[in-house]
Amino acid sequence: MPDGLGALGIAPANSGPFIGMYKMGCDQYYGLVKLYKETNGHYWKTADGWLTGDPCGYTPDPSASRSARRWHMVTCEAEATGPYLGETGNVQKLKLSNNLLIGKLPTEIGELTSMTEELWLYSNSLTGTLPTQLGRLTAMVSDLSLRRNSIGGTIPTQLGDLTSMVAELELDTKIGRAHV
């Protein structure tokens, strides 16, 4: 479990307003929270549900609407059976393009190791360099898009670890244009 949840003002799972993480691991939860905090989430165009409840919308009350409880543009992997409304708790997609994200992409983005598709962070105001930890997203098979930001530096060699990717890796930054 990351040591930084308390430092970020996040209460332990299943306490207070943060009743989340019913099935999501602490590392993924921490990665999402750091993304929100480090990119000025309180100023995002749309941040419905972020930092309240469970990112995937889980609740012990099966009559409650999942879509009203989940974090905006976080999609979790489906599972065939189970008590938690059919999702595993693993982040599958994160679509926050054109959403006024400002700042550096946190290294903790690499904690979303179960993500398989669609990490869309394009058309924001992200700065700094690409975190080497993006190379930890080895389950990613499609659509990693960071174009139309102000990211500089070099492309980390760790992105070469994304060997499962069969679709698009889009970078259009100060490091040069790359569309693979």
C-alpha positions as a Markdown table, in Angstrom:
| # | Residue | x | y | z |
|---|---|---|---|---|
| 1 | Met | 0.0 | 0.0 | 0.0 |
| 2 | Pro | 1.4 | 3.4 | -0.9 |
| 3 | Asp | 2.4 | 5.4 | 2.2 |
| 4 | Gly | 1.1 | 8.6 | 0.7 |
| 5 | Leu | -2.7 | 8.2 | 0.9 |
| 6 | Gly | -2.8 | 10.0 | 4.3 |
| 7 | Ala | -0.4 | 12.7 | 3.1 |
| 8 | Leu | -2.8 | 13.3 | 0.2 |
| 9 | Gly | -5.7 | 13.8 | 2.6 |
| 10 | Ile | -7.2 | 10.4 | 1.7 |
| 11 | Ala | -8.8 | 8.4 | 4.5 |
| 12 | Pro | -8.3 | 4.6 | 4.6 |
| 13 | Ala | -10.7 | 2.5 | 2.5 |
| 14 | Asn | -14.2 | 2.1 | 3.8 |
| 15 | Ser | -14.1 | 5.0 | 6.2 |
| 16 | Gly | -15.7 | 8.5 | 6.0 |
| 17 | Pro | -16.6 | 9.7 | 2.5 |
| 18 | Phe | -13.9 | 7.4 | 1.0 |
| 19 | Ile | -15.8 | 4.2 | 1.1 |
| 20 | Gly | -14.0 | 3.2 | -2.1 |
| 21 | Met | -11.6 | 0.5 | -3.0 |
| 22 | Tyr | -14.0 | -2.3 | -2.4 |
| 23 | Lys | -12.2 | -4.3 | -5.0 |
| 24 | Met | -9.7 | -1.8 | -6.4 |
| 25 | Gly | -6.2 | -2.2 | -5.1 |
| 26 | Cys | -4.6 | 0.6 | -3.2 |
| 27 | Asp | -1.9 | 1.2 | -5.8 |
| 28 | Gln | -4.4 | 1.9 | -8.5 |
| 29 | Tyr | -6.5 | 4.1 | -6.2 |
| 30 | Tyr | -3.3 | 6.0 | -5.2 |
| 31 | Gly | -2.4 | 6.5 | -8.9 |
| 32 | Leu | -5.8 | 8.0 | -9.7 |
| 33 | Val | -5.8 | 10.2 | -6.6 |
| 34 | Lys | -2.2 | 11.5 | -7.4 |
| 35 | Leu | -3.3 | 12.2 | -11.0 |
| 36 | Tyr | -6.2 | 14.3 | -9.7 |
| 37 | Lys | -4.1 | 16.1 | -7.1 |
| 38 | Glu | -1.1 | 16.7 | -9.3 |
| 39 | Thr | -3.1 | 18.0 | -12.3 |
| 40 | Asn | -5.3 | 20.4 | -10.3 |
| 41 | Gly | -8.4 | 18.1 | -10.4 |
| 42 | His | -10.5 | 20.7 | -8.6 |
| 43 | Tyr | -10.2 | 22.9 | -11.7 |
| 44 | Trp | -11.0 | 20.1 | -14.2 |
| 45 | Lys | -13.8 | 20.8 | -16.7 |
| 46 | Thr | -15.6 | 17.7 | -15.4 |
| 47 | Ala | -14.5 | 15.8 | -12.2 |
| 48 | Asp | -17.8 | 14.3 | -11.2 |
| 49 | Gly | -17.4 | 11.8 | -8.4 |
| 50 | Trp | -13.6 | 12.1 | -8.1 |
| 51 | Leu | -12.4 | 11.5 | -4.6 |
| 52 | Thr | -15.8 | 10.4 | -3.4 |
| 53 | Gly | -16.8 | 6.7 | -3.1 |
| 54 | Asp | -15.3 | 4.1 | -5.3 |
| 55 | Pro | -13.7 | 5.0 | -8.7 |
| 56 | Cys | -15.6 | 2.1 | -10.3 |
| 57 | Gly | -18.8 | 2.9 | -8.6 |
| 58 | Tyr | -19.0 | -0.1 | -6.2 |
| 59 | Thr | -21.3 | 0.0 | -3.2 |
| 60 | Pro | -22.7 | -2.6 | -0.8 |
| 61 | Asp | -26.2 | -1.3 | -1.9 |
| 62 | Pro | -27.1 | -3.0 | -5.2 |
| 63 | Ser | -30.1 | -0.8 | -5.7 |
| 64 | Ala | -27.9 | 2.4 | -6.0 |
| 65 | Ser | -27.1 | 3.7 | -9.4 |
| 66 | Arg | -23.5 | 2.8 | -10.3 |
| 67 | Ser | -23.1 | 5.6 | -12.9 |
| 68 | Ala | -24.0 | 8.2 | -10.3 |
| 69 | Arg | -21.3 | 6.9 | -8.0 |
| 70 | Arg | -18.3 | 6.3 | -10.3 |
| 71 | Trp | -15.5 | 8.7 | -11.0 |
| 72 | His | -16.0 | 10.6 | -14.3 |
| 73 | Met | -14.3 | 8.9 | -17.2 |
| 74 | Val | -12.9 | 5.9 | -15.2 |
| 75 | Thr | -14.0 | 2.6 | -16.7 |
| 76 | Cys | -13.2 | -0.6 | -15.0 |
| 77 | Glu | -12.7 | -4.1 | -16.4 |
| 78 | Ala | -15.9 | -6.3 | -16.6 |
| 79 | Glu | -16.2 | -9.6 | -14.9 |
| 80 | Ala | -18.8 | -12.3 | -15.6 |
| 81 | Thr | -20.1 | -12.8 | -12.1 |
| 82 | Gly | -19.7 | -11.4 | -8.6 |
| 83 | Pro | -21.4 | -9.3 | -6.0 |
| 84 | Tyr | -20.0 | -5.9 | -7.2 |
| 85 | Leu | -22.1 | -5.1 | -10.2 |
| 86 | Gly | -20.0 | -7.0 | -12.7 |
| 87 | Glu | -16.6 | -5.2 | -12.6 |
| 88 | Thr | -13.3 | -6.4 | -11.2 |
| 89 | Gly | -12.0 | -3.1 | -9.8 |
| 90 | Asn | -9.2 | -2.9 | -12.3 |
| 91 | Val | -9.0 | 0.3 | -14.3 |
| 92 | Gln | -9.4 | -0.5 | -17.9 |
| 93 | Lys | -9.8 | 3.0 | -19.5 |
| 94 | Leu | -9.2 | 6.5 | -18.4 |
| 95 | Lys | -10.5 | 9.2 | -20.8 |
| 96 | Leu | -9.6 | 12.7 | -19.5 |
| 97 | Ser | -8.9 | 14.4 | -22.8 |
| 98 | Asn | -9.7 | 18.1 | -23.2 |
| 99 | Asn | -10.5 | 18.3 | -19.5 |
| 100 | Leu | -8.2 | 21.1 | -18.3 |
| 101 | Leu | -5.6 | 18.9 | -16.6 |
| 102 | Ile | -2.7 | 21.3 | -15.7 |
| 103 | Gly | 0.7 | 20.3 | -14.3 |
| 104 | Lys | 3.1 | 17.4 | -14.5 |
| 105 | Leu | 1.9 | 13.8 | -15.1 |
| 106 | Pro | 2.7 | 12.1 | -11.8 |
| 107 | Thr | 4.9 | 9.1 | -11.7 |
| 108 | Glu | 2.1 | 7.2 | -9.9 |
| 109 | Ile | 0.3 | 6.9 | -13.3 |
| 110 | Gly | 2.5 | 3.8 | -13.6 |
| 111 | Glu | 0.4 | 2.2 | -10.8 |
| 112 | Leu | -2.5 | 1.6 | -13.3 |
| 113 | Thr | -0.8 | -1.6 | -14.4 |
| 114 | Ser | -4.1 | -3.4 | -15.2 |
| 115 | Met | -5.1 | -0.7 | -17.7 |
| 116 | Thr | -5.5 | -2.4 | -21.1 |
| 117 | Glu | -6.9 | 0.4 | -23.3 |
| 118 | Glu | -7.5 | 4.1 | -23.8 |
| 119 | Leu | -5.4 | 6.3 | -21.6 |
| 120 | Trp | -6.5 | 9.6 | -23.2 |
| 121 | Leu | -4.9 | 12.6 | -21.7 |
| 122 | Tyr | -4.6 | 14.6 | -24.9 |
| 123 | Ser | -5.5 | 18.3 | -25.4 |
| 124 | Asn | -4.7 | 19.4 | -21.8 |
| 125 | Ser | -2.0 | 21.5 | -20.3 |
| 126 | Leu | 0.4 | 18.8 | -19.1 |
| 127 | Thr | 4.0 | 19.8 | -18.7 |
| 128 | Gly | 7.3 | 18.4 | -17.5 |
| 129 | Thr | 8.6 | 15.1 | -18.9 |
| 130 | Leu | 7.1 | 11.8 | -19.6 |
| 131 | Pro | 7.4 | 9.6 | -16.5 |
| 132 | Thr | 9.4 | 6.5 | -17.0 |
| 133 | Gln | 6.7 | 4.7 | -15.0 |
| 134 | Leu | 4.5 | 4.8 | -18.1 |
| 135 | Gly | 6.5 | 1.8 | -19.2 |
| 136 | Arg | 4.8 | -0.2 | -16.3 |
| 137 | Leu | 1.5 | -0.1 | -18.3 |
| 138 | Thr | 2.5 | -3.4 | -20.0 |
| 139 | Ala | -1.1 | -4.6 | -20.3 |
| 140 | Met | -1.9 | -1.6 | -22.5 |
| 141 | Val | -2.9 | -2.8 | -26.0 |
| 142 | Ser | -4.4 | 0.3 | -27.4 |
| 143 | Asp | -4.6 | 4.1 | -27.5 |
| 144 | Leu | -2.1 | 5.9 | -25.2 |
| 145 | Ser | -2.6 | 9.5 | -26.3 |
| 146 | Leu | -0.7 | 12.4 | -24.8 |
| 147 | Arg | -0.7 | 14.7 | -27.8 |
| 148 | Arg | -1.5 | 18.4 | -27.7 |
| 149 | Asn | 0.2 | 19.0 | -24.3 |
| 150 | Ser | 3.5 | 20.8 | -23.4 |
| 151 | Ile | 5.5 | 17.8 | -22.3 |
| 152 | Gly | 9.2 | 18.1 | -23.1 |
| 153 | Gly | 12.4 | 16.0 | -22.7 |
| 154 | Thr | 13.1 | 12.7 | -24.3 |
| 155 | Ile | 10.9 | 9.6 | -24.9 |
| 156 | Pro | 11.8 | 7.3 | -22.0 |
| 157 | Thr | 13.3 | 4.0 | -23.1 |
| 158 | Gln | 10.8 | 2.3 | -20.7 |
| 159 | Leu | 8.0 | 3.0 | -23.3 |
| 160 | Gly | 9.7 | 0.2 | -25.2 |
| 161 | Asp | 8.3 | -2.2 | -22.6 |
| 162 | Leu | 4.8 | -1.6 | -24.0 |
| 163 | Thr | 5.2 | -4.6 | -26.2 |
| 164 | Ser | 1.5 | -5.6 | -26.1 |
| 165 | Met | 0.4 | -2.3 | -27.7 |
| 166 | Val | -1.1 | -3.0 | -31.1 |
| 167 | Ala | -2.9 | 0.3 | -31.7 |
| 168 | Glu | -1.8 | 3.9 | -31.2 |
| 169 | Leu | 0.8 | 5.6 | -29.1 |
| 170 | Glu | 0.4 | 9.4 | -29.8 |
| 171 | Leu | 2.8 | 12.0 | -28.7 |
| 172 | Asp | 2.8 | 15.5 | -30.1 |
| 173 | Thr | 4.9 | 17.5 | -27.7 |
| 174 | Lys | 8.1 | 19.4 | -27.3 |
| 175 | Ile | 10.0 | 16.1 | -27.6 |
| 176 | Gly | 8.9 | 15.8 | -31.2 |
| 177 | Arg | 5.9 | 14.3 | -32.9 |
| 178 | Ala | 5.5 | 10.5 | -32.7 |
| 179 | His | 2.5 | 8.5 | -33.9 |
| 180 | Val | 3.1 | 4.8 | -33.7 |
